[in-house]
Amino acid sequence: MKEKILKYNPLKEYFFEEGCFINEIFNDPEEVSLSIARARVKPGARTRLHRVKVIECHLILEGKGRVEVGDLAPQDVGTGDLVFIPIDYPQRITNTGKSDLLFLAICTPRFRPVLYEDIEDFVGI
Protein backbone atom coordinates (compact mmCIF):
# COMPACT_ATOMS: atom_id res chain seq x y z
CA MET A 1 0.00 0.00 0.00
CA LYS A 2 1.21 3.50 -0.80
CA GLU A 3 1.20 6.53 1.45
CA LYS A 4 -2.03 8.47 1.50
CA ILE A 5 -4.07 11.05 3.35
CA LEU A 6 -7.71 10.24 3.96
CA LYS A 7 -10.13 13.09 4.63
CA TYR A 8 -12.77 12.51 7.29
CA ASN A 9 -16.27 12.30 5.81
CA PRO A 10 -19.09 12.59 8.40
CA LEU A 11 -21.59 11.34 5.79
CA LYS A 12 -20.00 7.86 5.91
CA GLU A 13 -21.31 7.24 9.44
CA TYR A 14 -23.70 4.28 9.81
CA PHE A 15 -25.45 2.46 12.65
CA PHE A 16 -23.85 -0.89 13.49
CA GLU A 17 -25.70 -3.78 15.12
CA GLU A 18 -23.47 -3.40 18.19
CA GLY A 19 -25.56 -0.37 19.16
CA CYS A 20 -23.38 2.55 18.12
CA PHE A 21 -22.64 4.69 15.10
CA ILE A 22 -19.47 3.87 13.15
CA ASN A 23 -17.44 5.83 10.63
CA GLU A 24 -14.72 3.72 9.01
CA ILE A 25 -11.80 6.12 8.82
CA PHE A 26 -9.37 3.48 7.57
CA ASN A 27 -10.39 -0.07 6.71
CA ASP A 28 -8.76 -1.14 3.46
CA PRO A 29 -8.70 -4.77 2.25
CA GLU A 30 -5.22 -4.10 0.83
CA GLU A 31 -3.91 -3.32 4.33
CA VAL A 32 -4.92 -6.24 6.51
CA SER A 33 -2.87 -5.28 9.55
CA LEU A 34 -4.95 -2.35 10.82
CA SER A 35 -8.30 -0.58 10.81
CA ILE A 36 -9.43 2.62 12.51
CA ALA A 37 -13.04 3.64 13.03
CA ARG A 38 -14.68 6.51 14.87
CA ALA A 39 -17.44 5.23 17.14
CA ARG A 40 -20.26 7.34 18.60
CA VAL A 41 -22.54 6.27 21.43
CA LYS A 42 -25.53 8.46 22.27
CA PRO A 43 -26.13 9.67 25.85
CA GLY A 44 -27.63 6.91 27.98
CA ALA A 45 -27.02 4.24 25.32
CA ARG A 46 -25.04 1.05 25.84
CA THR A 47 -23.47 -1.16 23.22
CA ARG A 48 -24.40 -4.83 23.14
CA LEU A 49 -22.16 -7.29 24.93
CA HIS A 50 -19.95 -8.70 22.19
CA ARG A 51 -16.50 -9.93 21.29
CA VAL A 52 -14.35 -9.63 18.20
CA LYS A 53 -11.64 -11.80 16.71
CA VAL A 54 -9.12 -8.93 16.63
CA ILE A 55 -7.12 -6.94 19.16
CA GLU A 56 -9.02 -3.71 19.74
CA CYS A 57 -8.08 -0.44 21.44
CA HIS A 58 -10.59 2.28 22.25
CA LEU A 59 -9.07 5.75 22.52
CA ILE A 60 -11.67 8.02 24.12
CA LEU A 61 -11.88 11.33 22.25
CA GLU A 62 -14.84 13.01 23.97
CA GLY A 63 -17.42 12.22 26.61
CA LYS A 64 -17.75 9.89 29.56
CA GLY A 65 -18.46 6.21 29.68
CA ARG A 66 -18.39 3.05 31.71
CA VAL A 67 -16.56 0.18 30.09
CA GLU A 68 -16.79 -3.54 30.79
CA VAL A 69 -14.01 -5.79 29.46
CA GLY A 70 -13.41 -9.43 30.30
CA ASP A 71 -12.99 -10.05 34.02
CA LEU A 72 -12.16 -6.42 34.92
CA ALA A 73 -14.59 -4.59 37.17
CA PRO A 74 -16.61 -1.98 35.22
CA GLN A 75 -14.60 1.25 35.05
CA ASP A 76 -15.34 4.86 34.20
CA VAL A 77 -13.45 6.27 31.21
CA GLY A 78 -13.10 9.74 29.72
CA THR A 79 -11.17 11.85 27.28
CA GLY A 80 -7.66 10.54 26.66
CA ASP A 81 -8.22 7.12 28.25
CA LEU A 82 -7.25 4.00 26.32
CA VAL A 83 -9.04 0.67 26.69
CA PHE A 84 -7.06 -2.38 25.52
CA ILE A 85 -9.22 -5.36 24.55
CA PRO A 86 -7.52 -8.67 23.72
CA ILE A 87 -8.90 -10.97 21.02
CA ASP A 88 -12.23 -12.62 21.94
CA TYR A 89 -12.75 -10.76 25.25
CA PRO A 90 -16.35 -9.81 26.11
CA GLN A 91 -16.87 -6.05 26.01
CA ARG A 92 -19.40 -3.24 26.03
CA ILE A 93 -19.49 0.45 26.83
CA THR A 94 -22.20 2.70 28.25
CA ASN A 95 -22.36 6.44 27.66
CA THR A 96 -22.78 7.91 31.15
CA GLY A 97 -22.52 11.54 30.05
CA LYS A 98 -24.92 14.14 28.69
CA SER A 99 -23.24 14.37 25.25
CA ASP A 100 -22.10 11.85 22.66
CA LEU A 101 -19.29 9.49 23.67
CA LEU A 102 -16.73 9.47 20.86
CA PHE A 103 -13.80 7.09 20.56
CA LEU A 104 -11.46 5.62 18.01
CA ALA A 105 -11.68 1.84 17.63
CA ILE A 106 -8.24 0.73 16.46
CA CYS A 107 -8.09 -2.92 15.43
CA THR A 108 -5.33 -5.31 14.43
CA PRO A 109 -5.70 -7.16 12.20
CA ARG A 110 -8.31 -5.02 10.43
CA PHE A 111 -11.93 -5.30 11.54
CA ARG A 112 -14.48 -7.00 9.33
CA PRO A 113 -18.13 -7.57 10.36
CA VAL A 114 -17.69 -11.35 10.11
CA LEU A 115 -15.28 -11.09 13.09
CA TYR A 116 -18.00 -9.58 15.33
CA GLU A 117 -19.99 -11.86 17.65
CA ASP A 118 -22.98 -10.66 19.67
CA ILE A 119 -23.08 -12.47 23.04
CA GLU A 120 -25.59 -10.23 24.86
CA ASP A 121 -28.05 -13.08 25.43
CA PHE A 122 -25.44 -15.73 26.30
CA VAL A 123 -22.87 -14.22 28.67
CA GLY A 124 -23.08 -11.64 31.42
CA ILE A 125 -20.31 -9.61 32.95
N, CA and C atoms as a LAMMPS dump frame, in Angstrom:
ITEM: TIMESTEP
0
ITEM: NUMBER OF ATOMS
375
ITEM: BOX BOUNDS ff ff ff
-5.0000000000000000e+02 5.0000000000000000e+02
-5.0000000000000000e+02 5.0000000000000000e+02
-5.0000000000000000e+02 5.0000000000000000e+02
ITEM: ATOMS id mol type element x y z
1 1 1 N 0.846 -1.171 0
2 1 2 C 0 0 0
3 1 3 C 0.89 1.232 0
4 2 1 N 0.469 2.243 -0.716
5 2 2 C 1.213 3.504 -0.799
6 2 3 C 0.738 4.485 0.263
7 3 1 N 1.575 5.473 0.515
8 3 2 C 1.205 6.526 1.451
9 3 3 C -0.039 7.245 0.942
10 4 1 N -0.82 7.745 1.873
11 4 2 C -2.034 8.467 1.501
12 4 3 C -2.531 9.301 2.653
13 5 1 N -3.375 10.237 2.35
14 5 2 C -4.074 11.047 3.349
15 5 3 C -5.561 10.871 3.08
16 6 1 N -6.272 10.452 4.093
17 6 2 C -7.706 10.236 3.963
18 6 3 C -8.437 11.352 4.693
19 7 1 N -9.349 12.004 4.031
20 7 2 C -10.127 13.087 4.631
21 7 3 C -11.354 12.504 5.33
22 8 1 N -11.62 12.99 6.53
23 8 2 C -12.774 12.512 7.293
24 8 3 C -14.064 12.948 6.603
25 9 1 N -14.986 12.013 6.454
26 9 2 C -16.27 12.299 5.813
27 9 3 C -17.395 11.917 6.777
28 10 1 N -18.034 12.895 7.432
29 10 2 C -19.092 12.587 8.396
30 10 3 C -20.296 11.888 7.763
31 11 1 N -20.454 11.98 6.459
32 11 2 C -21.592 11.344 5.785
33 11 3 C -21.423 9.828 5.666
34 12 1 N -20.244 9.305 5.976
35 12 2 C -20.005 7.865 5.913
36 12 3 C -20.431 7.128 7.189
37 13 1 N -20.909 7.863 8.183
38 13 2 C -21.31 7.237 9.445
39 13 3 C -22.547 6.365 9.231
40 14 1 N -22.555 5.188 9.879
41 14 2 C -23.699 4.283 9.807
42 14 3 C -23.92 3.638 11.176
43 15 1 N -25.13 3.138 11.392
44 15 2 C -25.451 2.46 12.647
45 15 3 C -25.06 1.003 12.522
46 16 1 N -24.289 0.515 13.486
47 16 2 C -23.848 -0.886 13.485
48 16 3 C -24.649 -1.658 14.523
49 17 1 N -24.875 -2.92 14.26
50 17 2 C -25.698 -3.784 15.122
51 17 3 C -25.245 -3.815 16.574
52 18 1 N -24.012 -3.45 16.829
53 18 2 C -23.474 -3.405 18.189
54 18 3 C -24.214 -2.395 19.056
55 19 1 N -24.809 -1.375 18.419
56 19 2 C -25.563 -0.369 19.162
57 19 3 C -24.902 0.992 19.175
58 20 1 N -24.021 1.237 18.214
59 20 2 C -23.38 2.548 18.117
60 20 3 C -23.228 2.936 16.651
61 21 1 N -22.854 4.18 16.451
62 21 2 C -22.638 4.686 15.102
63 21 3 C -21.155 4.579 14.771
64 22 1 N -20.839 4.131 13.565
65 22 2 C -19.467 3.874 13.146
66 22 3 C -19.154 4.666 11.884
67 23 1 N -17.957 5.213 11.843
68 23 2 C -17.436 5.834 10.629
69 23 3 C -16.066 5.209 10.389
70 24 1 N -15.973 4.396 9.344
71 24 2 C -14.721 3.716 9.014
72 24 3 C -13.735 4.732 8.45
73 25 1 N -12.799 5.154 9.254
74 25 2 C -11.799 6.12 8.816
75 25 3 C -10.774 5.429 7.923
76 26 1 N -10.333 4.251 8.349
77 26 2 C -9.367 3.478 7.571
78 26 3 C -9.674 1.997 7.751
79 27 1 N -10.135 1.37 6.696
80 27 2 C -10.387 -0.067 6.71
81 27 3 C -10.293 -0.548 5.262
82 28 1 N -9.076 -0.836 4.851
83 28 2 C -8.764 -1.142 3.461
84 28 3 C -8.369 -2.604 3.317
85 29 1 N -9.055 -3.36 2.444
86 29 2 C -8.704 -4.774 2.245
87 29 3 C -7.256 -4.988 1.811
88 30 1 N -6.627 -3.973 1.236
89 30 2 C -5.225 -4.098 0.827
90 30 3 C -4.263 -3.969 1.999
91 31 1 N -4.747 -3.464 3.133
92 31 2 C -3.912 -3.316 4.328
93 31 3 C -4.578 -4.088 5.465
94 32 1 N -4.221 -5.352 5.578
95 32 2 C -4.919 -6.244 6.512
96 32 3 C -4.486 -6.079 7.97
97 33 1 N -3.414 -5.325 8.209
98 33 2 C -2.866 -5.277 9.554
99 33 3 C -3.573 -4.314 10.499
100 34 1 N -4.427 -3.405 9.97
101 34 2 C -4.953 -2.345 10.822
102 34 3 C -6.248 -1.776 10.265
103 35 1 N -7.146 -1.394 11.179
104 35 2 C -8.301 -0.579 10.81
105 35 3 C -8.542 0.423 11.934
106 36 1 N -9.112 1.572 11.547
107 36 2 C -9.426 2.625 12.51
108 36 3 C -10.822 3.138 12.192
109 37 1 N -11.683 3.13 13.199
110 37 2 C -13.042 3.645 13.034
111 37 3 C -13.332 4.631 14.152
112 38 1 N -14.194 5.59 13.847
113 38 2 C -14.685 6.515 14.873
114 38 3 C -16.041 5.993 15.308
115 39 1 N -16.182 5.73 16.602
116 39 2 C -17.444 5.227 17.144
117 39 3 C -18.126 6.334 17.936
118 40 1 N -19.462 6.337 17.88
119 40 2 C -20.258 7.335 18.601
120 40 3 C -21.405 6.625 19.305
121 41 1 N -21.475 6.839 20.616
122 41 2 C -22.538 6.265 21.433
123 41 3 C -23.348 7.422 22.001
124 42 1 N -24.652 7.383 21.797
125 42 2 C -25.526 8.461 22.271
126 42 3 C -25.638 8.448 23.801
127 43 1 N -25.965 9.602 24.401
128 43 2 C -26.127 9.669 25.853
129 43 3 C -27.14 8.633 26.351
130 44 1 N -26.758 7.911 27.397
131 44 2 C -27.631 6.907 27.982
132 44 3 C -27.637 5.571 27.257
133 45 1 N -27.026 5.491 26.091
134 45 2 C -27.019 4.237 25.316
135 45 3 C -25.871 3.335 25.763
136 46 1 N -26.055 2.049 25.522
137 46 2 C -25.035 1.052 25.843
138 46 3 C -24.903 0.122 24.649
139 47 1 N -23.668 -0.202 24.297
140 47 2 C -23.469 -1.165 23.222
141 47 3 C -23.817 -2.564 23.724
142 48 1 N -24.095 -3.443 22.787
143 48 2 C -24.405 -4.825 23.141
144 48 3 C -23.13 -5.528 23.603
145 49 1 N -23.292 -6.475 24.507
146 49 2 C -22.157 -7.29 24.928
147 49 3 C -21.723 -8.118 23.719
148 50 1 N -20.448 -8.028 23.382
149 50 2 C -19.95 -8.697 22.193
150 50 3 C -18.467 -9.008 22.359
151 51 1 N -17.939 -9.72 21.381
152 51 2 C -16.5 -9.931 21.291
153 51 3 C -16.118 -9.92 19.822
154 52 1 N -14.851 -9.654 19.571
155 52 2 C -14.353 -9.628 18.197
156 52 3 C -13.073 -10.44 18.106
157 53 1 N -12.815 -10.948 16.944
158 53 2 C -11.645 -11.798 16.712
159 53 3 C -10.459 -10.96 16.237
160 54 1 N -10.257 -9.804 16.876
161 54 2 C -9.116 -8.925 16.634
162 54 3 C -8.712 -8.301 17.967
163 55 1 N -7.495 -7.778 18.033
164 55 2 C -7.117 -6.935 19.157
165 55 3 C -7.738 -5.577 18.898
166 56 1 N -8.35 -4.994 19.922
167 56 2 C -9.019 -3.707 19.741
168 56 3 C -8.595 -2.748 20.852
169 57 1 N -8.346 -1.514 20.474
170 57 2 C -8.08 -0.439 21.437
171 57 3 C -9.109 0.647 21.227
172 58 1 N -9.665 1.149 22.301
173 58 2 C -10.585 2.284 22.246
174 58 3 C -9.862 3.483 22.838
175 59 1 N -9.655 4.509 22.048
176 59 2 C -9.072 5.748 22.52
177 59 3 C -10.206 6.762 22.642
178 60 1 N -10.534 7.13 23.878
179 60 2 C -11.671 8.019 24.123
180 60 3 C -11.298 9.438 23.687
181 61 1 N -12.105 9.985 22.772
182 61 2 C -11.878 11.333 22.249
183 61 3 C -12.686 12.387 22.994
184 62 1 N -13.949 12.07 23.284
185 62 2 C -14.843 13.009 23.969
186 62 3 C -15.888 12.225 24.748
187 63 1 N -16.321 12.803 25.855
188 63 2 C -17.417 12.218 26.609
189 63 3 C -16.966 11.364 27.769
190 64 1 N -17.969 10.744 28.387
191 64 2 C -17.753 9.894 29.555
192 64 3 C -18.455 8.577 29.333
193 65 1 N -17.846 7.518 29.826
194 65 2 C -18.46 6.213 29.681
195 65 3 C -18.074 5.281 30.801
196 66 1 N -18.703 4.129 30.776
197 66 2 C -18.393 3.048 31.714
198 66 3 C -18.157 1.819 30.867
199 67 1 N -16.948 1.286 30.954
200 67 2 C -16.556 0.177 30.094
201 67 3 C -16.477 -1.121 30.889
202 68 1 N -16.887 -2.188 30.236
203 68 2 C -16.787 -3.539 30.794
204 68 3 C -15.977 -4.37 29.808
205 69 1 N -14.882 -4.963 30.306
206 69 2 C -14.013 -5.788 29.464
207 69 3 C -13.585 -7.012 30.25
208 70 1 N -13.856 -8.187 29.696
209 70 2 C -13.408 -9.432 30.302
210 70 3 C -13.763 -9.531 31.768
211 71 1 N -12.776 -9.866 32.593
212 71 2 C -12.985 -10.045 34.024
213 71 3 C -12.737 -8.77 34.838
214 72 1 N -12.372 -7.673 34.181
215 72 2 C -12.164 -6.424 34.917
216 72 3 C -13.481 -5.915 35.483
217 73 1 N -13.41 -5.271 36.627
218 73 2 C -14.588 -4.592 37.172
219 73 3 C -14.944 -3.449 36.23
220 74 1 N -16.234 -3.128 36.064
221 74 2 C -16.611 -1.982 35.224
222 74 3 C -15.865 -0.728 35.69
223 75 1 N -15.395 0.068 34.719
224 75 2 C -14.602 1.246 35.045
225 75 3 C -15.068 2.446 34.24
226 76 1 N -15.017 3.615 34.883
227 76 2 C -15.337 4.858 34.196
228 76 3 C -14.159 5.266 33.323
229 77 1 N -14.471 5.793 32.136
230 77 2 C -13.453 6.269 31.214
231 77 3 C -13.857 7.649 30.696
232 78 1 N -12.859 8.409 30.27
233 78 2 C -13.104 9.74 29.724
234 78 3 C -12.019 10.129 28.747
235 79 1 N -12.071 11.339 28.302
236 79 2 C -11.169 11.853 27.278
237 79 3 C -9.711 11.494 27.569
238 80 1 N -9.068 10.905 26.564
239 80 2 C -7.658 10.536 26.664
240 80 3 C -7.402 9.132 27.168
241 81 1 N -8.405 8.482 27.743
242 81 2 C -8.216 7.117 28.25
243 81 3 C -8.15 6.132 27.094
244 82 1 N -7.391 5.06 27.306
245 82 2 C -7.25 3.996 26.317
246 82 3 C -7.691 2.681 26.941
247 83 1 N -8.561 1.976 26.241
248 83 2 C -9.036 0.672 26.693
249 83 3 C -8.438 -0.37 25.758
250 84 1 N -7.651 -1.31 26.309
251 84 2 C -7.055 -2.384 25.516
252 84 3 C -7.91 -3.633 25.667
253 85 1 N -8.337 -4.205 24.539
254 85 2 C -9.222 -5.364 24.551
255 85 3 C -8.575 -6.496 23.755
256 86 1 N -8.113 -7.545 24.439
257 86 2 C -7.516 -8.669 23.723
258 86 3 C -8.543 -9.389 22.834
259 87 1 N -8.053 -10.19 21.933
260 87 2 C -8.901 -10.968 21.025
261 87 3 C -9.898 -11.8 21.819
262 88 1 N -11.164 -11.763 21.403
263 88 2 C -12.235 -12.622 21.94
264 88 3 C -12.693 -12.279 23.354
265 89 1 N -12.307 -11.132 23.908
266 89 2 C -12.751 -10.764 25.248
267 89 3 C -14.124 -10.1 25.184
268 90 1 N -15.051 -10.479 26.065
269 90 2 C -16.354 -9.807 26.115
270 90 3 C -16.169 -8.323 26.438
271 91 1 N -16.99 -7.485 25.803
272 91 2 C -16.865 -6.05 26.009
273 91 3 C -18.172 -5.335 25.712
274 92 1 N -18.332 -4.189 26.358
275 92 2 C -19.404 -3.245 26.03
276 92 3 C -19.079 -1.934 26.731
277 93 1 N -19.72 -0.867 26.241
278 93 2 C -19.495 0.45 26.834
279 93 3 C -20.821 1.187 26.917
280 94 1 N -21 1.904 28.015
281 94 2 C -22.2 2.703 28.252
282 94 3 C -21.807 4.171 28.272
283 95 1 N -22.578 4.997 27.591
284 95 2 C -22.357 6.44 27.657
285 95 3 C -23.036 6.938 28.922
286 96 1 N -22.245 7.422 29.871
287 96 2 C -22.776 7.91 31.149
288 96 3 C -22.858 9.429 31.195
289 97 1 N -22.518 10.087 30.091
290 97 2 C -22.52 11.543 30.054
291 97 3 C -23.774 12.12 29.427
292 98 1 N -23.77 13.423 29.259
293 98 2 C -24.916 14.144 28.687
294 98 3 C -24.708 14.48 27.209
295 99 1 N -23.527 14.14 26.666
296 99 2 C -23.241 14.368 25.25
297 99 3 C -22.733 13.062 24.639
298 100 1 N -22.574 13.06 23.336
299 100 2 C -22.098 11.847 22.658
300 100 3 C -20.75 11.405 23.217
301 101 1 N -20.571 10.1 23.332
302 101 2 C -19.293 9.492 23.672
303 101 3 C -18.625 9.144 22.348
304 102 1 N -17.453 9.705 22.098
305 102 2 C -16.727 9.471 20.857
306 102 3 C -15.412 8.782 21.16
307 103 1 N -15.094 7.748 20.393
308 103 2 C -13.797 7.093 20.558
309 103 3 C -13.344 6.497 19.245
310 104 1 N -12.029 6.332 19.139
311 104 2 C -11.461 5.615 18.011
312 104 3 C -11.393 4.146 18.384
313 105 1 N -11.831 3.292 17.474
314 105 2 C -11.68 1.842 17.627
315 105 3 C -10.565 1.438 16.668
316 106 1 N -9.431 1.089 17.241
317 106 2 C -8.245 0.732 16.465
318 106 3 C -8.082 -0.773 16.567
319 107 1 N -8.102 -1.458 15.436
320 107 2 C -8.093 -2.923 15.428
321 107 3 C -6.913 -3.469 14.647
322 108 1 N -6.359 -4.577 15.145
323 108 2 C -5.332 -5.312 14.431
324 108 3 C -5.558 -6.799 14.65
325 109 1 N -5.632 -7.6 13.574
326 109 2 C -5.701 -7.155 12.197
327 109 3 C -6.975 -6.348 11.953
328 110 1 N -7.19 -5.92 10.733
329 110 2 C -8.305 -5.018 10.433
330 110 3 C -9.647 -5.664 10.767
331 111 1 N -10.586 -4.827 11.206
332 111 2 C -11.929 -5.295 11.544
333 111 3 C -12.726 -5.581 10.279
334 112 1 N -13.482 -6.66 10.345
335 112 2 C -14.483 -6.999 9.33
336 112 3 C -15.71 -7.491 10.094
337 113 1 N -16.921 -7.172 9.626
338 113 2 C -18.133 -7.566 10.362
339 113 3 C -18.217 -9.057 10.679
340 114 1 N -17.645 -9.909 9.858
341 114 2 C -17.687 -11.349 10.105
342 114 3 C -16.921 -11.72 11.389
343 115 1 N -16.052 -10.829 11.879
344 115 2 C -15.277 -11.085 13.087
345 115 3 C -16.003 -10.649 14.361
346 116 1 N -17.176 -10.057 14.213
347 116 2 C -17.997 -9.584 15.333
348 116 3 C -18.936 -10.692 15.779
349 117 1 N -19.043 -10.879 17.112
350 117 2 C -19.991 -11.86 17.653
351 117 3 C -20.779 -11.226 18.805
352 118 1 N -22.086 -11.162 18.639
353 118 2 C -22.985 -10.658 19.671
354 118 3 C -23.172 -11.769 20.709
355 119 1 N -22.906 -11.467 21.977
356 119 2 C -23.08 -12.467 23.044
357 119 3 C -23.971 -11.932 24.156
358 120 1 N -24.733 -10.882 23.874
359 120 2 C -25.585 -10.232 24.858
360 120 3 C -26.508 -11.226 25.574
361 121 1 N -27.079 -12.153 24.844
362 121 2 C -28.046 -13.076 25.426
363 121 3 C -27.431 -14.357 25.986
364 122 1 N -26.08 -14.486 25.892
365 122 2 C -25.442 -15.731 26.295
366 122 3 C -24.49 -15.588 27.489
367 123 1 N -23.89 -14.416 27.633
368 123 2 C -22.875 -14.225 28.667
369 123 3 C -23.153 -12.91 29.395
370 124 1 N -22.962 -12.883 30.677
371 124 2 C -23.083 -11.636 31.42
372 124 3 C -21.792 -11.308 32.12
373 125 1 N -21.449 -10.032 32.127
374 125 2 C -20.308 -9.608 32.948
375 125 3 C -20.782 -8.566 33.927
